[in-house]
Each structure stands twice: as structure tokens, then as C-alpha cells.
């Protein structure tokens, strides 16, 4: 255990039975509900251009340890997120040995962890790499991050994020966005939560949607930039010396 710092460990494969998340060192007595995590898991599945996997999964966390009667007990918190798609992978992703193992995956995907993984661990089946090095694992990180946000809210700190640019397009945002969470900024953030592009700029959203649609049709991808803003952070938190 790393005392004094939050420590996160995740386990699970993309098409395995579940994702498992451990979070250590949250203080005792902190209010935590499954809904605190589920709201961010639902946000993760939204957004224009998301893959078909998001239509299969309906992510809901189950807190299985570390919380009693809605409050942390001081020990590690354990959470699980079930993979509904596991039902379609029986025989391929079983935990126990199977009578007829599926043929190994030998085609490496460029730009992924496939090559580095099979070389490092001496594997002859790329599935043992790609199942872990998968975007599905980000659901675990979102669940752990949601607990971090709950912790920060105890001190009046609120974390927000929005899409700043997609490809060559850049969204406009209120000048005071980084300074205040109310007024024009409040309306902006409400629009962000309602937007499939996660922006408060309707004109940018329309243009970006069309660009994403064209890229998908062409079999291409688009880069982008997002901005994270934390409100209410006290002066002096952290240190410049590390």
C-alpha cells in the first residue's frame, strides 16, 4: 500500500467476465454511492462517433468492498463492472481450460500494443495482449476517477472537461471559463453535458459531427484536444519541488 497517496489497480480483459477496480487510501467516512460512479460511466459511453461496443454494454458499477452504509471504511475499495459482451465470447475468453481452444490471433495491429506485448511476454496469441490493451479498460479508469472526484468535492473542488478542438476545427468558449463556474460558464457547462461532441459551441459541434462522419466513411481518424478545468483548487496545493 502506498500510504498518503491514492493508488489504483485495475484488472480485467475487454471480452472477459468483468473489469475489477481497486482504489486504496481514500479516507474513512467519505460518502460514496454507486450512482457517483455510474454517472461518469454513462458519460463515457456517450459521444458522436463512438464504437458499436457502447451499444452492447450498459455499464453499472457494483461496489463490493470498502464501503458500508454509503460511507468508506478506510480500507481499499473494490468495484466491478460486468462485461455484457462476455456472453458472446464463451469458449474464447473462458477462465478455465476449454476442450477446443480457438485458433490464435497472429495478425498484429499497427499502432497498438500487439507487437511489444507478444515480444515482451513471449506469446504466440495476440489476443492475450489486445484483450488487456483495449479501450474497454478505460471504463476502469473512469470508475476510479469518479471516486477521486467524490473525494475532491469534499473540499469544494469541482473538475470539468470539454472538447477544445477536433482536427482543424477549434471551438469557442467563454473568456471567463477558467475563472468562474457560474454565470456564462454555468450555461456553457450545461450545454457541454448535453452535447454529443462535448462542447458548448453549437456551430463547432455541427461542423465537427460532419467531419467525424466523413472520416469514418473514409476509414480514417481525427485527432483532437480537450481541456480539463478544476474549480476551487486552493493556493499552495501540491508543490513545485517534485
Backbone torsions as a table, in degrees:
resi	resn	phi	psi	omega
1	UNK	NA	135.0	178.5
2	UNK	-94.0	96.9	-173.6
3	UNK	-65.9	137.3	175.6
4	UNK	88.5	-11.4	179.6
5	UNK	-130.0	144.1	174.7
6	UNK	-67.1	135.9	179.1
7	UNK	-125.9	131.0	-177.4
8	UNK	-120.0	131.3	173.3
9	UNK	-128.3	131.5	177.8
10	UNK	-120.3	152.9	176.5
11	UNK	-142.8	153.5	177.3
12	UNK	128.2	155.1	-179.0
13	UNK	-115.6	161.0	-174.3
14	UNK	-55.7	-44.1	-177.9
15	UNK	-114.2	21.2	174.4
16	UNK	-81.2	-175.6	-176.0
17	UNK	-64.2	-37.4	-174.7
18	UNK	-164.5	166.3	168.7
19	UNK	-102.5	139.2	-178.7
20	UNK	-123.0	132.7	-175.4
21	UNK	-128.5	131.1	174.9
22	UNK	-117.5	131.9	176.4
23	UNK	-125.8	121.7	-178.7
24	UNK	-106.8	152.7	168.7
25	UNK	79.0	17.3	167.6
26	UNK	-74.5	142.1	-175.9
27	UNK	-69.1	155.6	176.9
28	UNK	-71.6	148.9	175.5
29	UNK	88.3	1.5	-179.3
30	UNK	-79.8	130.9	179.3
31	UNK	-69.2	127.9	179.3
32	UNK	-141.7	128.5	174.5
33	UNK	-125.0	154.0	177.6
34	UNK	-57.0	-34.2	-178.6
35	UNK	-64.1	-29.1	177.1
36	UNK	-59.6	-32.4	179.5
37	UNK	-88.5	-40.4	-175.5
38	UNK	-62.2	-32.5	-179.4
39	UNK	-63.3	-36.5	178.3
40	UNK	-79.1	-32.3	175.0
41	UNK	-64.0	-37.1	177.9
42	UNK	-67.9	-38.8	177.8
43	UNK	-63.7	-36.5	179.4
44	UNK	-60.8	-33.8	-175.6
45	UNK	-83.9	-7.3	-179.8
46	UNK	-87.8	174.0	174.2
47	UNK	115.9	136.2	-179.9
48	UNK	-67.8	136.9	177.1
49	UNK	91.4	3.2	179.7
50	UNK	-66.3	153.9	-177.9
51	UNK	-71.4	169.3	-177.5
52	UNK	-66.6	-20.6	179.8
53	UNK	-60.1	-30.6	-179.3
54	UNK	-67.2	-18.9	177.5
55	UNK	-82.0	-17.0	-179.2
56	UNK	-89.9	-46.6	-175.0
57	UNK	-82.7	145.6	171.3
58	UNK	-129.8	77.9	-167.3
59	UNK	-63.5	123.4	172.5
60	UNK	-137.8	131.6	-177.6
61	UNK	-85.3	149.2	170.7
62	UNK	-120.8	116.9	177.1
63	UNK	-84.2	118.3	-171.7
64	UNK	-111.7	-6.5	178.6
65	UNK	-162.6	152.2	173.6
66	UNK	93.4	-7.5	-179.3
67	UNK	-130.9	134.8	178.0
68	UNK	-135.4	125.7	179.4
69	UNK	55.3	37.2	174.6
70	UNK	83.0	9.8	178.8
71	UNK	-136.4	144.4	179.1
72	UNK	-65.2	152.9	-178.2
73	UNK	-108.8	-1.1	178.2
74	UNK	101.3	-17.8	178.0
75	UNK	-91.5	178.5	177.8
76	UNK	-58.3	143.2	175.7
77	UNK	-100.2	130.4	178.7
78	UNK	-115.1	133.1	179.8
79	UNK	-132.9	150.6	175.1
80	UNK	-130.5	145.5	173.4
81	UNK	-126.2	116.0	-177.3
82	UNK	-72.2	145.0	173.7
83	UNK	-98.5	106.8	179.7
84	UNK	-65.3	-30.6	-177.8
85	UNK	-70.1	-11.4	178.7
86	UNK	-57.6	-31.0	-179.8
87	UNK	-60.8	-25.9	-179.5
88	UNK	-90.1	1.2	-176.6
89	UNK	-121.5	22.0	176.0
90	UNK	-60.8	134.2	-177.8
91	UNK	94.5	-30.3	179.0
92	UNK	-95.1	-31.9	-175.8
93	UNK	-125.9	25.2	177.9
94	UNK	-64.8	147.0	176.5
95	UNK	-72.1	-44.2	-179.8
96	UNK	-83.0	158.6	177.2
97	UNK	-58.1	148.7	179.7
98	UNK	-116.7	150.7	-177.6
99	UNK	-60.3	-38.7	-177.9
100	UNK	-126.9	90.7	179.8
101	UNK	-60.8	144.0	178.2
102	UNK	-69.3	156.4	177.4
103	UNK	-62.5	145.7	-177.5
104	UNK	-69.2	151.0	173.0
105	UNK	-84.1	124.8	-177.2
106	UNK	-120.8	-4.6	-179.4
107	UNK	-88.9	120.9	-178.7
108	UNK	-87.1	138.2	178.1
109	UNK	-93.5	124.0	177.8
110	UNK	-65.8	141.4	178.6
111	UNK	84.6	-0.5	178.6
112	UNK	-108.7	-176.8	-178.8
113	UNK	-85.2	3.9	-171.1
114	UNK	-55.1	-55.6	-175.4
115	UNK	-63.7	-48.9	-179.3
116	UNK	-60.5	-37.8	-177.8
117	UNK	-68.0	-48.1	-178.0
118	UNK	-68.1	-32.1	177.6
119	UNK	-71.3	-46.7	-177.1
120	UNK	-62.3	-43.7	-173.9
121	UNK	-101.1	2.3	177.1
122	UNK	64.4	39.6	-176.4
123	UNK	-91.5	150.8	174.6
124	UNK	-111.8	5.2	177.8
125	UNK	-129.4	112.7	-176.7
126	UNK	-64.1	-21.5	-179.6
127	UNK	-60.3	-29.7	178.5
128	UNK	-66.8	-16.4	177.0
129	UNK	-97.8	-52.2	-171.9
130	UNK	-67.8	-23.8	178.3
131	UNK	-67.5	-30.3	178.2
132	UNK	-90.8	-42.7	179.4
133	UNK	-82.7	67.6	-173.4
134	UNK	-132.0	150.8	176.7
135	UNK	-62.3	-20.3	178.8
136	UNK	-60.9	-30.9	-178.2
137	UNK	-64.5	-20.7	-179.4
138	UNK	-65.6	-19.3	175.1
139	UNK	-61.9	-35.6	177.0
140	UNK	-64.0	-41.9	-178.1
141	UNK	-68.4	-36.0	176.8
142	UNK	-65.4	-41.9	179.7
143	UNK	-62.5	-44.5	178.8
144	UNK	-66.0	-41.5	178.8
145	UNK	-63.5	-32.4	177.7
146	UNK	-63.0	-38.0	176.3
147	UNK	-66.8	-36.8	175.5
148	UNK	-61.6	-38.2	178.2
149	UNK	-67.2	-37.4	176.4
150	UNK	-61.9	-43.1	178.7
151	UNK	-60.4	-46.2	-178.7
152	UNK	-65.5	-32.2	179.9
153	UNK	-64.6	-23.5	177.6
154	UNK	-63.4	-19.9	-178.6
155	UNK	-111.6	14.2	178.8
156	UNK	77.0	16.2	179.9
157	UNK	-96.9	129.2	-178.6
158	UNK	-123.8	132.5	-178.2
159	UNK	-109.5	129.3	179.6
160	UNK	-128.7	161.0	177.1
161	UNK	-151.3	152.7	176.5
162	UNK	-152.2	161.0	178.1
163	UNK	-79.7	126.3	-179.5
164	UNK	-91.4	-39.6	-179.4
165	UNK	-155.6	153.9	173.7
166	UNK	-136.0	121.7	-175.5
167	UNK	57.7	-131.8	179.1
168	UNK	-85.4	-3.0	-176.3
169	UNK	-89.0	138.7	178.7
170	UNK	-124.6	133.0	179.8
171	UNK	-81.8	151.0	172.2
172	UNK	-94.9	149.6	-178.6
173	UNK	-144.5	158.3	-180.0
174	UNK	-57.4	141.9	-177.8
175	UNK	-61.9	-32.1	-176.4
176	UNK	-91.8	12.7	-173.1
177	UNK	-55.5	-41.9	-176.7
178	UNK	-80.6	-5.5	-174.8
179	UNK	-106.8	-28.7	-174.8
180	UNK	-140.4	148.7	178.7
181	UNK	-104.1	2.3	-179.0
182	UNK	-115.9	-172.6	179.4
183	UNK	63.9	-134.0	180.0
184	UNK	-61.2	-32.6	179.7
185	UNK	-64.8	-39.0	179.8
186	UNK	-61.6	-45.8	179.0
187	UNK	-63.5	-38.5	178.4
188	UNK	-60.5	-49.1	-177.6
189	UNK	-64.8	-33.7	176.3
190	UNK	-64.3	-39.2	177.2
191	UNK	-66.2	-37.5	178.4
192	UNK	-59.8	-45.1	-178.2
193	UNK	-65.3	-27.0	-178.9
194	UNK	-90.2	-10.1	-173.7
195	UNK	-91.3	132.6	175.6
196	UNK	-69.0	-13.9	176.4
197	UNK	-99.6	-6.4	-177.7
198	UNK	60.2	57.3	176.8
199	UNK	-146.4	154.2	174.7
200	UNK	-96.1	2.3	-179.6
201	UNK	-97.8	101.5	-175.1
202	UNK	-62.9	-37.6	-179.6
203	UNK	-66.6	-43.3	176.7
204	UNK	-62.4	-41.7	-178.8
205	UNK	-60.3	-43.2	-179.0
206	UNK	-64.6	-44.5	-179.3
207	UNK	-68.1	-40.3	-179.8
208	UNK	-67.2	-37.2	177.6
209	UNK	-60.2	-44.5	179.2
210	UNK	-64.8	-38.5	-179.8
211	UNK	-67.0	-40.8	177.5
212	UNK	-63.8	-42.5	179.0
213	UNK	-60.1	-43.3	179.9
214	UNK	-66.1	-39.6	-179.9
215	UNK	-65.5	-41.5	178.9
216	UNK	-63.7	-42.3	178.5
217	UNK	-61.2	-36.9	-179.5
218	UNK	-83.1	-2.4	-177.7
219	UNK	71.4	29.2	-176.5
220	UNK	-115.4	176.6	177.1
221	UNK	-131.1	166.1	179.5
222	UNK	-127.0	139.0	172.8
223	UNK	-83.4	171.7	179.5
224	UNK	-166.3	173.5	179.6
225	UNK	-133.8	134.6	173.4
226	UNK	-122.3	156.2	-177.9
227	UNK	-116.9	135.5	176.1
228	UNK	-113.3	129.0	-179.7
229	UNK	-124.4	130.5	176.0
230	UNK	-109.5	121.5	178.4
231	UNK	-96.1	144.7	174.2
232	UNK	82.4	14.2	179.6
233	UNK	-73.6	123.8	-177.6
234	UNK	-72.0	147.9	175.9
235	UNK	-63.5	133.3	177.6
236	UNK	95.7	-3.1	177.6
237	UNK	-68.7	129.1	-176.0
238	UNK	83.1	-167.0	-178.1
239	UNK	-151.8	149.3	176.6
240	UNK	-82.3	-7.6	-171.4
241	UNK	-89.5	3.0	179.7
242	UNK	-127.3	NA	NA
